[in-house]
Amino acid sequence: MFCIGAPIFNYDNQVIGAVSISMSTSQAKETNVEKYANYVMDCTKKISRLLGFKNK
């Protein structure tokens, strides 16, 4: 198994959760890993902004 994760922040800059995806190692080719990592990070950035996080 292979997993990619990123934290979710609240308005107080505290980690309050995370988003992750898992896949089989055979699917974890370099191109897939980069693509899925970007999806996960985009998702957590959007959720964090909705919770009031302001990236400094």
PDB file of N, CA, C and O in Angstrom:
ATOM      1  N   MET A   1       0.836  -1.185   0.000  1.00  0.00           N
ATOM      2  CA  MET A   1       0.000   0.000   0.000  1.00  0.00           C
ATOM      3  C   MET A   1       0.876   1.242   0.000  1.00  0.00           C
ATOM      4  O   MET A   1       2.005   1.245   0.489  1.00  0.00           O
ATOM      5  N   PHE A   2       0.313   2.286  -0.564  1.00  0.00           N
ATOM      6  CA  PHE A   2       0.987   3.577  -0.666  1.00  0.00           C
ATOM      7  C   PHE A   2      -0.028   4.636  -0.265  1.00  0.00           C
ATOM      8  O   PHE A   2      -1.187   4.559  -0.674  1.00  0.00           O
ATOM      9  N   CYS A   3       0.379   5.617   0.522  1.00  0.00           N
ATOM     10  CA  CYS A   3      -0.554   6.634   1.015  1.00  0.00           C
ATOM     11  C   CYS A   3       0.044   8.026   0.830  1.00  0.00           C
ATOM     12  O   CYS A   3       1.247   8.230   0.991  1.00  0.00           O
ATOM     13  N   ILE A   4      -0.827   8.981   0.486  1.00  0.00           N
ATOM     14  CA  ILE A   4      -0.448  10.388   0.370  1.00  0.00           C
ATOM     15  C   ILE A   4      -1.390  11.171   1.268  1.00  0.00           C
ATOM     16  O   ILE A   4      -2.605  10.983   1.189  1.00  0.00           O
ATOM     17  N   GLY A   5      -0.861  12.046   2.122  1.00  0.00           N
ATOM     18  CA  GLY A   5      -1.712  12.812   3.022  1.00  0.00           C
ATOM     19  C   GLY A   5      -1.236  14.240   3.191  1.00  0.00           C
ATOM     20  O   GLY A   5      -0.078  14.558   2.921  1.00  0.00           O
ATOM     21  N   ALA A   6      -2.148  15.104   3.644  1.00  0.00           N
ATOM     22  CA  ALA A   6      -1.820  16.508   3.904  1.00  0.00           C
ATOM     23  C   ALA A   6      -2.716  17.011   5.034  1.00  0.00           C
ATOM     24  O   ALA A   6      -3.855  16.565   5.165  1.00  0.00           O
ATOM     25  N   PRO A   7      -2.206  17.942   5.854  1.00  0.00           N
ATOM     26  CA  PRO A   7      -2.976  18.441   6.998  1.00  0.00           C
ATOM     27  C   PRO A   7      -4.019  19.488   6.622  1.00  0.00           C
ATOM     28  O   PRO A   7      -3.901  20.171   5.605  1.00  0.00           O
ATOM     29  N   ILE A   8      -5.040  19.596   7.465  1.00  0.00           N
ATOM     30  CA  ILE A   8      -6.063  20.650   7.375  1.00  0.00           C
ATOM     31  C   ILE A   8      -5.854  21.563   8.573  1.00  0.00           C
ATOM     32  O   ILE A   8      -5.741  21.093   9.705  1.00  0.00           O
ATOM     33  N   PHE A   9      -5.800  22.887   8.322  1.00  0.00           N
ATOM     34  CA  PHE A   9      -5.587  23.877   9.378  1.00  0.00           C
ATOM     35  C   PHE A   9      -6.859  24.684   9.624  1.00  0.00           C
ATOM     36  O   PHE A   9      -7.676  24.866   8.721  1.00  0.00           O
ATOM     37  N   ASN A  10      -7.016  25.166  10.859  1.00  0.00           N
ATOM     38  CA  ASN A  10      -8.149  26.041  11.169  1.00  0.00           C
ATOM     39  C   ASN A  10      -7.688  27.502  11.206  1.00  0.00           C
ATOM     40  O   ASN A  10      -6.542  27.806  10.874  1.00  0.00           O
ATOM     41  N   TYR A  11      -8.574  28.388  11.605  1.00  0.00           N
ATOM     42  CA  TYR A  11      -8.299  29.832  11.657  1.00  0.00           C
ATOM     43  C   TYR A  11      -7.177  30.182  12.618  1.00  0.00           C
ATOM     44  O   TYR A  11      -6.565  31.244  12.504  1.00  0.00           O
ATOM     45  N   ASP A  12      -6.901  29.286  13.572  1.00  0.00           N
ATOM     46  CA  ASP A  12      -5.878  29.507  14.587  1.00  0.00           C
ATOM     47  C   ASP A  12      -4.543  28.865  14.204  1.00  0.00           C
ATOM     48  O   ASP A  12      -3.648  28.734  15.039  1.00  0.00           O
ATOM     49  N   ASN A  13      -4.417  28.469  12.939  1.00  0.00           N
ATOM     50  CA  ASN A  13      -3.215  27.804  12.414  1.00  0.00           C
ATOM     51  C   ASN A  13      -2.906  26.480  13.102  1.00  0.00           C
ATOM     52  O   ASN A  13      -1.752  26.055  13.147  1.00  0.00           O
ATOM     53  N   GLN A  14      -3.930  25.833  13.635  1.00  0.00           N
ATOM     54  CA  GLN A  14      -3.762  24.526  14.264  1.00  0.00           C
ATOM     55  C   GLN A  14      -4.205  23.434  13.296  1.00  0.00           C
ATOM     56  O   GLN A  14      -5.174  23.598  12.556  1.00  0.00           O
ATOM     57  N   VAL A  15      -3.481  22.321  13.313  1.00  0.00           N
ATOM     58  CA  VAL A  15      -3.890  21.171  12.511  1.00  0.00           C
ATOM     59  C   VAL A  15      -5.099  20.542  13.193  1.00  0.00           C
ATOM     60  O   VAL A  15      -5.045  20.182  14.369  1.00  0.00           O
ATOM     61  N   ILE A  16      -6.191  20.415  12.439  1.00  0.00           N
ATOM     62  CA  ILE A  16      -7.410  19.855  13.020  1.00  0.00           C
ATOM     63  C   ILE A  16      -7.881  18.596  12.292  1.00  0.00           C
ATOM     64  O   ILE A  16      -8.889  17.997  12.668  1.00  0.00           O
ATOM     65  N   GLY A  17      -7.161  18.207  11.269  1.00  0.00           N
ATOM     66  CA  GLY A  17      -7.537  17.022  10.520  1.00  0.00           C
ATOM     67  C   GLY A  17      -6.579  16.798   9.373  1.00  0.00           C
ATOM     68  O   GLY A  17      -5.533  17.439   9.280  1.00  0.00           O
ATOM     69  N   ALA A  18      -6.955  15.877   8.500  1.00  0.00           N
ATOM     70  CA  ALA A  18      -6.119  15.575   7.351  1.00  0.00           C
ATOM     71  C   ALA A  18      -6.961  14.910   6.271  1.00  0.00           C
ATOM     72  O   ALA A  18      -8.044  14.391   6.538  1.00  0.00           O
ATOM     73  N   VAL A  19      -6.453  14.936   5.069  1.00  0.00           N
ATOM     74  CA  VAL A  19      -7.038  14.211   3.949  1.00  0.00           C
ATOM     75  C   VAL A  19      -5.948  13.291   3.424  1.00  0.00           C
ATOM     76  O   VAL A  19      -4.795  13.702   3.292  1.00  0.00           O
ATOM     77  N   SER A  20      -6.304  12.060   3.129  1.00  0.00           N
ATOM     78  CA  SER A  20      -5.328  11.142   2.558  1.00  0.00           C
ATOM     79  C   SER A  20      -5.997  10.234   1.537  1.00  0.00           C
ATOM     80  O   SER A  20      -7.211  10.031   1.554  1.00  0.00           O
ATOM     81  N   ILE A  21      -5.187   9.705   0.668  1.00  0.00           N
ATOM     82  CA  ILE A  21      -5.641   8.693  -0.274  1.00  0.00           C
ATOM     83  C   ILE A  21      -4.649   7.537  -0.222  1.00  0.00           C
ATOM     84  O   ILE A  21      -3.463   7.731   0.042  1.00  0.00           O
ATOM     85  N   SER A  22      -5.143   6.359  -0.473  1.00  0.00           N
ATOM     86  CA  SER A  22      -4.296   5.171  -0.493  1.00  0.00           C
ATOM     87  C   SER A  22      -4.459   4.468  -1.827  1.00  0.00           C
ATOM     88  O   SER A  22      -5.508   4.536  -2.467  1.00  0.00           O
ATOM     89  N   MET A  23      -3.393   3.792  -2.228  1.00  0.00           N
ATOM     90  CA  MET A  23      -3.435   3.043  -3.476  1.00  0.00           C
ATOM     91  C   MET A  23      -2.449   1.886  -3.366  1.00  0.00           C
ATOM     92  O   MET A  23      -1.586   1.866  -2.488  1.00  0.00           O
ATOM     93  N   SER A  24      -2.592   0.942  -4.257  1.00  0.00           N
ATOM     94  CA  SER A  24      -1.633  -0.158  -4.268  1.00  0.00           C
ATOM     95  C   SER A  24      -0.285   0.366  -4.760  1.00  0.00           C
ATOM     96  O   SER A  24      -0.218   1.346  -5.502  1.00  0.00           O
ATOM     97  N   THR A  25       0.758  -0.288  -4.346  1.00  0.00           N
ATOM     98  CA  THR A  25       2.103   0.125  -4.730  1.00  0.00           C
ATOM     99  C   THR A  25       2.270   0.087  -6.248  1.00  0.00           C
ATOM    100  O   THR A  25       2.997   0.904  -6.813  1.00  0.00           O
ATOM    101  N   SER A  26       1.607  -0.847  -6.901  1.00  0.00           N
ATOM    102  CA  SER A  26       1.733  -0.938  -8.357  1.00  0.00           C
ATOM    103  C   SER A  26       1.135   0.268  -9.067  1.00  0.00           C
ATOM    104  O   SER A  26       1.530   0.574 -10.192  1.00  0.00           O
ATOM    105  N   GLN A  27       0.192   0.958  -8.436  1.00  0.00           N
ATOM    106  CA  GLN A  27      -0.396   2.162  -9.024  1.00  0.00           C
ATOM    107  C   GLN A  27       0.405   3.411  -8.696  1.00  0.00           C
ATOM    108  O   GLN A  27       0.163   4.466  -9.282  1.00  0.00           O
ATOM    109  N   ALA A  28       1.339   3.316  -7.787  1.00  0.00           N
ATOM    110  CA  ALA A  28       2.090   4.477  -7.302  1.00  0.00           C
ATOM    111  C   ALA A  28       3.272   4.782  -8.212  1.00  0.00           C
ATOM    112  O   ALA A  28       4.412   4.846  -7.753  1.00  0.00           O
ATOM    113  N   LYS A  29       3.007   4.968  -9.486  1.00  0.00           N
ATOM    114  CA  LYS A  29       4.051   5.390 -10.420  1.00  0.00           C
ATOM    115  C   LYS A  29       4.327   6.866 -10.191  1.00  0.00           C
ATOM    116  O   LYS A  29       3.465   7.591  -9.696  1.00  0.00           O
ATOM    117  N   GLU A  30       5.507   7.309 -10.542  1.00  0.00           N
ATOM    118  CA  GLU A  30       5.916   8.693 -10.261  1.00  0.00           C
ATOM    119  C   GLU A  30       4.913   9.708 -10.791  1.00  0.00           C
ATOM    120  O   GLU A  30       4.615  10.687 -10.105  1.00  0.00           O
ATOM    121  N   THR A  31       4.391   9.502 -11.981  1.00  0.00           N
ATOM    122  CA  THR A  31       3.439  10.468 -12.537  1.00  0.00           C
ATOM    123  C   THR A  31       2.136  10.473 -11.745  1.00  0.00           C
ATOM    124  O   THR A  31       1.546  11.531 -11.528  1.00  0.00           O
ATOM    125  N   ASN A  32       1.689   9.308 -11.317  1.00  0.00           N
ATOM    126  CA  ASN A  32       0.464   9.236 -10.520  1.00  0.00           C
ATOM    127  C   ASN A  32       0.654   9.865  -9.150  1.00  0.00           C
ATOM    128  O   ASN A  32      -0.226  10.576  -8.665  1.00  0.00           O
ATOM    129  N   VAL A  33       1.779   9.612  -8.531  1.00  0.00           N
ATOM    130  CA  VAL A  33       2.039  10.142  -7.189  1.00  0.00           C
ATOM    131  C   VAL A  33       2.006  11.667  -7.213  1.00  0.00           C
ATOM    132  O   VAL A  33       1.368  12.279  -6.356  1.00  0.00           O
ATOM    133  N   GLU A  34       2.668  12.278  -8.159  1.00  0.00           N
ATOM    134  CA  GLU A  34       2.685  13.739  -8.243  1.00  0.00           C
ATOM    135  C   GLU A  34       1.281  14.288  -8.501  1.00  0.00           C
ATOM    136  O   GLU A  34       0.874  15.272  -7.882  1.00  0.00           O
ATOM    137  N   LYS A  35       0.554  13.664  -9.398  1.00  0.00           N
ATOM    138  CA  LYS A  35      -0.803  14.107  -9.729  1.00  0.00           C
ATOM    139  C   LYS A  35      -1.714  14.001  -8.503  1.00  0.00           C
ATOM    140  O   LYS A  35      -2.433  14.946  -8.176  1.00  0.00           O
ATOM    141  N   TYR A  36      -1.681  12.859  -7.832  1.00  0.00           N
ATOM    142  CA  TYR A  36      -2.549  12.670  -6.672  1.00  0.00           C
ATOM    143  C   TYR A  36      -2.130  13.522  -5.484  1.00  0.00           C
ATOM    144  O   TYR A  36      -2.980  13.976  -4.718  1.00  0.00           O
ATOM    145  N   ALA A  37      -0.827  13.745  -5.321  1.00  0.00           N
ATOM    146  CA  ALA A  37      -0.359  14.629  -4.250  1.00  0.00           C
ATOM    147  C   ALA A  37      -0.891  16.039  -4.461  1.00  0.00           C
ATOM    148  O   ALA A  37      -1.297  16.701  -3.506  1.00  0.00           O
ATOM    149  N   ASN A  38      -0.890  16.497  -5.697  1.00  0.00           N
ATOM    150  CA  ASN A  38      -1.439  17.827  -5.994  1.00  0.00           C
ATOM    151  C   ASN A  38      -2.933  17.885  -5.699  1.00  0.00           C
ATOM    152  O   ASN A  38      -3.417  18.889  -5.177  1.00  0.00           O
ATOM    153  N   TYR A  39      -3.670  16.831  -6.024  1.00  0.00           N
ATOM    154  CA  TYR A  39      -5.105  16.780  -5.712  1.00  0.00           C
ATOM    155  C   TYR A  39      -5.340  16.878  -4.205  1.00  0.00           C
ATOM    156  O   TYR A  39      -6.199  17.635  -3.752  1.00  0.00           O
ATOM    157  N   VAL A  40      -4.572  16.110  -3.434  1.00  0.00           N
ATOM    158  CA  VAL A  40      -4.740  16.099  -1.972  1.00  0.00           C
ATOM    159  C   VAL A  40      -4.403  17.468  -1.389  1.00  0.00           C
ATOM    160  O   VAL A  40      -5.144  17.976  -0.548  1.00  0.00           O
ATOM    161  N   MET A  41      -3.304  18.067  -1.820  1.00  0.00           N
ATOM    162  CA  MET A  41      -2.910  19.374  -1.287  1.00  0.00           C
ATOM    163  C   MET A  41      -3.910  20.457  -1.674  1.00  0.00           C
ATOM    164  O   MET A  41      -4.211  21.337  -0.868  1.00  0.00           O
ATOM    165  N   ASP A  42      -4.422  20.403  -2.889  1.00  0.00           N
ATOM    166  CA  ASP A  42      -5.436  21.370  -3.314  1.00  0.00           C
ATOM    167  C   ASP A  42      -6.682  21.242  -2.450  1.00  0.00           C
ATOM    168  O   ASP A  42      -7.262  22.244  -2.032  1.00  0.00           O
ATOM    169  N   CYS A  43      -7.084  20.021  -2.187  1.00  0.00           N
ATOM    170  CA  CYS A  43      -8.266  19.762  -1.359  1.00  0.00           C
ATOM    171  C   CYS A  43      -8.078  20.321   0.059  1.00  0.00           C
ATOM    172  O   CYS A  43      -8.963  21.000   0.581  1.00  0.00           O
ATOM    173  N   THR A  44      -6.933  20.038   0.678  1.00  0.00           N
ATOM    174  CA  THR A  44      -6.726  20.509   2.049  1.00  0.00           C
ATOM    175  C   THR A  44      -6.585  22.030   2.117  1.00  0.00           C
ATOM    176  O   THR A  44      -7.003  22.648   3.096  1.00  0.00           O
ATOM    177  N   LYS A  45      -6.003  22.633   1.090  1.00  0.00           N
ATOM    178  CA  LYS A  45      -5.908  24.109   1.065  1.00  0.00           C
ATOM    179  C   LYS A  45      -7.296  24.735   1.005  1.00  0.00           C
ATOM    180  O   LYS A  45      -7.571  25.715   1.697  1.00  0.00           O
ATOM    181  N   LYS A  46      -8.168  24.170   0.180  1.00  0.00           N
ATOM    182  CA  LYS A  46      -9.530  24.702   0.063  1.00  0.00           C
ATOM    183  C   LYS A  46     -10.302  24.541   1.360  1.00  0.00           C
ATOM    184  O   LYS A  46     -10.977  25.472   1.800  1.00  0.00           O
ATOM    185  N   ILE A  47     -10.211  23.373   1.976  1.00  0.00           N
ATOM    186  CA  ILE A  47     -10.912  23.148   3.244  1.00  0.00           C
ATOM    187  C   ILE A  47     -10.366  24.083   4.312  1.00  0.00           C
ATOM    188  O   ILE A  47     -11.139  24.678   5.063  1.00  0.00           O
ATOM    189  N   SER A  48      -9.046  24.222   4.393  1.00  0.00           N
ATOM    190  CA  SER A  48      -8.428  25.097   5.389  1.00  0.00           C
ATOM    191  C   SER A  48      -8.890  26.540   5.212  1.00  0.00           C
ATOM    192  O   SER A  48      -9.195  27.216   6.195  1.00  0.00           O
ATOM    193  N   ARG A  49      -8.946  27.014   3.975  1.00  0.00           N
ATOM    194  CA  ARG A  49      -9.426  28.383   3.726  1.00  0.00           C
ATOM    195  C   ARG A  49     -10.869  28.553   4.195  1.00  0.00           C
ATOM    196  O   ARG A  49     -11.223  29.580   4.774  1.00  0.00           O
ATOM    197  N   LEU A  50     -11.699  27.541   3.942  1.00  0.00           N
ATOM    198  CA  LEU A  50     -13.095  27.605   4.390  1.00  0.00           C
ATOM    199  C   LEU A  50     -13.192  27.658   5.921  1.00  0.00           C
ATOM    200  O   LEU A  50     -14.164  28.184   6.463  1.00  0.00           O
ATOM    201  N   LEU A  51     -12.192  27.115   6.609  1.00  0.00           N
ATOM    202  CA  LEU A  51     -12.168  27.123   8.067  1.00  0.00           C
ATOM    203  C   LEU A  51     -11.458  28.348   8.622  1.00  0.00           C
ATOM    204  O   LEU A  51     -11.256  28.450   9.832  1.00  0.00           O
ATOM    205  N   GLY A  52     -11.074  29.284   7.749  1.00  0.00           N
ATOM    206  CA  GLY A  52     -10.490  30.536   8.204  1.00  0.00           C
ATOM    207  C   GLY A  52      -8.981  30.596   8.206  1.00  0.00           C
ATOM    208  O   GLY A  52      -8.412  31.596   8.645  1.00  0.00           O
ATOM    209  N   PHE A  53      -8.317  29.568   7.735  1.00  0.00           N
ATOM    210  CA  PHE A  53      -6.852  29.565   7.705  1.00  0.00           C
ATOM    211  C   PHE A  53      -6.360  30.597   6.701  1.00  0.00           C
ATOM    212  O   PHE A  53      -6.861  30.685   5.580  1.00  0.00           O
ATOM    213  N   LYS A  54      -5.368  31.377   7.122  1.00  0.00           N
ATOM    214  CA  LYS A  54      -4.736  32.354   6.238  1.00  0.00           C
ATOM    215  C   LYS A  54      -3.267  32.013   6.163  1.00  0.00           C
ATOM    216  O   LYS A  54      -2.539  32.175   7.142  1.00  0.00           O
ATOM    217  N   ASN A  55      -2.823  31.543   5.010  1.00  0.00           N
ATOM    218  CA  ASN A  55      -1.426  31.166   4.808  1.00  0.00           C
ATOM    219  C   ASN A  55      -0.563  32.414   4.843  1.00  0.00           C
ATOM    220  O   ASN A  55      -0.785  33.350   4.075  1.00  0.00           O
ATOM    221  N   LYS A  56       0.412  32.430   5.726  1.00  0.00           N
ATOM    222  CA  LYS A  56       1.263  33.615   5.882  1.00  0.00           C
ATOM    223  C   LYS A  56       2.501  33.507   5.047  1.00  0.00           C
ATOM    224  O   LYS A  56       3.332  34.415   5.055  1.00  0.00           O
TER     225      LYS A  56
END
